[in-house]
Amino acid sequence: MHEMGKINTTIHDNFIRAILSDKEIARAYFSNFLPSFVSSQLDFTTLTQMPETYLSKNLQKTMSDIVYSCKMNSDAEIRVCLLIEHKSYVDKYTPIQIGSYIFSGYEKQIANKENLSIIIPVVLYHGKDRWEYKTISGLFKNLQSEWKKFLPVFDYVYNNLGEISDEKVEALHNKFLTASLLSLKHTFQKSWLELNAHRILVLTEEANENLQRNLTVYLFANSGLEEQEIIELLQSIPSTLKDKVMSTLEIFEKKGLDRGIEKGIEKGIELSKISFIKNLLLNTDHTITKIAMLAEVSEELVIKIHSEINLKN
C-alpha cells in the first residue's frame, strides 16, 4: 500500500489552500469562525483574494497560505486583510512568523501608497498535540514586565479545531465546509475517518467538482481504508457521487485492486494539484511564477493549464 506518512506531510497544505481559495468556502469559514466583533462589521460580499504583491519578495518564497481583503460595513473605504496560516503540528514560534507577515504587509501597503488596512492573522490548527494560544511575550520566560514594552504587541485569531465540537461544525450551513473541517479535525484519527467516510462524502455531493475532488483525495489518503472497505463504501453512496469518486481515485485497475488504489491516490493528488492551479488562475491575480511556487510545480505546467482554460472559454 501507499506510504501514508509521506502523503500526509504535503497533502494538508494542498487541501487547505485548495478549499480556501474558493471564495464561497472562505466566506463561510470567516463568517463562522472569526470573533463576532470582527465578522459582524465586515461586508463579506466584498471579500477578495489578494495577489502576491501583498507580501515582500522574501516572504513570497515562504508564505504559502491565503490572504483576503474585505470592506467594513460602517465605512466602505476601510479594508481589513484576513491572513490564514495553517498548522498541522505545534510550532511555538508561530507568533514570530505571524509578526513577519503583519509587518511585511504594512510595508507593502506603504510602498504601494495605499491607505493602511488592518491585518488580522488567523491560525487554523488541526494537529493531534495540545497547543495553547501564546503571543510573542509568552516566548520569553521569567521576563520582567518592564522589558515587555520592547516586544511587538499584536493578537491573532486562533482556531484550534480540536477545541471546536463536532456539533458546532455540523451546524454550519455550508455542507462542504462541514465535511472539510471534520476531515481536518479527525485527520489523525483513522478509526473515526473509517466510520465517518460515508457521511463526509455525502456532505460533498452538491459541491463543485474541483472541491469534491480535493476532499476525496484528502479523505482517502488519510483514512487508512482497505480495498474491500473502499469497495463497500462506494456501493453505499449515491451513484452520481460514486462515479466522481471512482473517477478521481481510478480505483479499479483490472485485478490489481491494491495497486489500483495506490495509483489512484497518487493520481488523485496530481488531479488535486491541477484543480488547485485552476482555482488560482480563475479566482486570483497571482502571477504564473507565484502559482507555480504555491503548487510546487513548473511554470511550464501552469502555462499549459492556463492555455487550456483559455481554449475552453
N, C-alpha and C positions, 0 to 999 in steps of 0.2 A: 504493500500500500504506500501512498504518498507520505512524505515526512511532514507531519502536522506542524511541528515546531518551526520548521523552516518557512512554511507558508505564513504562519501567524505573525512572524516578525515584520512582514511587509503588508499583509492584507488589511490590517486595522486602519492604517493611514489611507490606503487607497479607498476603502469603503467610506470612511468619514468624509473625505474630500469629495467623493462622487455624490453622496446624498446631499451634502450641504452646499454643493454647487448648484443644486436645484433650488430656485428662488422660493417656490411654494413650500418645500420642506424646511428651508431656512426660516421662512416667515412663521411657520407653525412652531418650530423649535424656539425661536426668540420670544414669540408671544406667550409661550407657556413656561419658559424656564429662565427668563430674565426677572430680576426683582420687580415687583408690581409697580413700584415708584417709577422705574425706568420704562417698562412696557406700556404703562398707561399714558405716557407722554410722547410716545413715538407713533408716527404715521407709517404703518408698515406697508401701505400701498406705494410708498416712495423707496422701498428697500432696493438697493442697487449694489451689485458686487463690484468691488473696486479693482482697478488694474494694478499691475505690479509696481507702477510708479509711486504707490503709496509708501513703499519702503526704500531704504538706501540700497545701493547696489550690493554692499557687503551682506546685508540681511536677506536680500532676494535669493542668495545662494543657499541659505539655511531655512528660511521661513517657508513652510510648505502648506500652511493651513489657510483658512478662509477669512477674508476681510470684506465686510459690507458697510455701506453708509445708509443712513436713514434720517429723514427730516423730523423735527419735533412738531407736535400738534399746535403748540402755542405760538411758534414762530417759524414760518416756513423757510426763513433764511438760515436758521441754525441747524447744523447737521451733527449727527453722532456716528462715530465709527465703531463698529462691532467687530472685534477681532477674536476668532475662535482658535484656541490652541488645544490640540487633542493629546491626551496622555493615556497609554495603556499600562504604564508602570509608574512607580513612585519616583519622583525626581525632586529632591529637596531644593534644588537651585532654580526651580521654575520661576519664583519671583524675580530673579535677576534676568532671566530670559525674557519675561514679560516686560520688565522695565526697559530692556533694549528695544523691544518692539514699539513701546509707547513713545520713547524719545526719538526714535528713528522716524516715526510717523509725524510727530510735531515738526521735526527738522525739514521733512519733505514738504509739509504744508507751508512752512515759512519760505522755503526755496521756490515753491510754486506761486508765492504771493497770494495764498488763499487766506480767507478768514479761518481762524483756528477752529477745528471741530473736536469735540470731546471724544476721547478714545476710551472705550470700555472693553477691556480684555475679558474673555470668557474661557475658562479652563474646563474642558469636558473630560472627566476621568472615569475609566471603567476597569481599572486594574483589580487584581484579586487581593492586594495587600492594603491594609489600613493607611489612609493618608489624610492628615488634618490640614486645614487651611492655615497658611502662615504668610506673613508679609516679610519684607527684607529684614526688618528689625528682629524677627524671630530666628534668623540665621546666626545672630550674634549672641552667644551665651554669656550671661552674667555681665551684660553691658550696662553701665550706669546710665540713668535716664538723660543726664546732661549731654552724653555723647550721641544719643539717638537723633538729636536735631540735625546732625550732619548726614543722616541717611535719607534717601528719597522716600517720600511717603505717598503711597497710592494703594487703592484696593483693586481687586478684580473679582469677577463673578465666578464662583466655584461650584460647578455642577458635578457632584460625585454620584454617579448612577447607583452605586451600591447603597446609598442612603435614601434613594427615592424608591418608594414602594411600587411593586408591580401594579397594584390597583390604580395608583396615580397615572402611571404610564398607559395603562389600558383605558383610562378615561379620556385620553386625547381624541379629538375629533378626526385627526389625520391618521388613518389606519396604517399607512406605510411608515410614518414616523414611529408609531407604536411598535410595529414589527422590528424596525431598525434598532430602537433603544433597548427593547427586550433582548435582541440578539447581542448587542454590545454589552449589556449589563451581565448577561449569563454566559459570555463567550468562553470563560474558563471553567464552566460547569457542564461538562459533557453530558451527564445524565439528564440535566434539565433540558438541554438542547435536543436530546434524543426524544424526550417525552413531548416536547412542545413544537417540534419541527413542522408538523402538520398545521398547527394553529398559526404559526408565523407565516408560512407560505400562503395560507388562505387570506391572511390580512393584506397581502400584497396584490391580490387579484385585480384590483382596479387601478393599480399604479401603472405608469408608462413603462414601456419595455426596457429602457435603459436602467431605470431604478430597480425594476424587478430582477433584472439580470445581475446587478451588483449585489443585491441582498441574497439571491440564490447562491452565488459563488461563495459569499462570506459565510452563510449558514452551513453549507455542505463542507467547506474547508475546516470548519471548527467543530462540527457536531460529533465526529467520530463514528458516524453511522456505518454499519457494514453493508455489503452489497445487497443482501436479502432484505434488510431493513429499508434500504432506499427503494427497492422494487415495490415492497408493500406500501410504502409511503406514497409512491407515485400512483398506485392503484386507488388510493383513498381520496385524492384531491380532485377537484373539478377537471374535466377533460381538457378545457382550453388552457388551464393553468399547467396541467401535466405536460402538454405539448411544448410549452415555453420552457419548462424546467428541463425536459429531456433535450431540447434543442441547445440550451445553454451548457449543460454538462456533457452532452454527447455520450450518454452513459452506456449505451449498448454498442458493443464492438464485436459482432458475431458471437462467439462463445467465450471470449475473454472478458468477462464482466469485471474482474478485479483490475485488469489493465485498462479496461474501458473507463472505469471510474477515475483512476489516476490520471489518464489522459484528459478525461472530461473536465476535471477540476483545473488541470493546468491550462487547458484551452479556455475554460471559463474565466480564469484570471486574466488571460490575454484579452478576451472579449470585454471583461470588466474595465480593463485599462483603456481599450478603444472607446468604450462608452464614456469614460471619464474625459478623454480627449475631446470627444464630440460635444459634451456638455460645456467644456471650457471654450471651445471655438464658437459655439452658438450663443452662450449666455454671458461671456465676459469680453473685456477688451485686451486680454493678455496677448502678448506677442508670441510668435512661433517659438522663440527661444525660451520664454518663460514656461509655456505649456510643455515643451519637451523636458524641461528641468523638473517640473512638478510630477509629470507622469513617468519620469525616468526612462525616456525613450529618445531615439534620434530625432533631430529636426526634420530629417527626410520623411520619417513616418508621419509626423504631424502635418507636413505639407501635403503628403499624399491623401490623408483623410480630409484635409481642408478642400482639396481639389474635388474629391468625390462628393462632398456636401454641396459644393457649388454646381456640379453637374446635375445633381438631383433637383436643385432649385431652379 
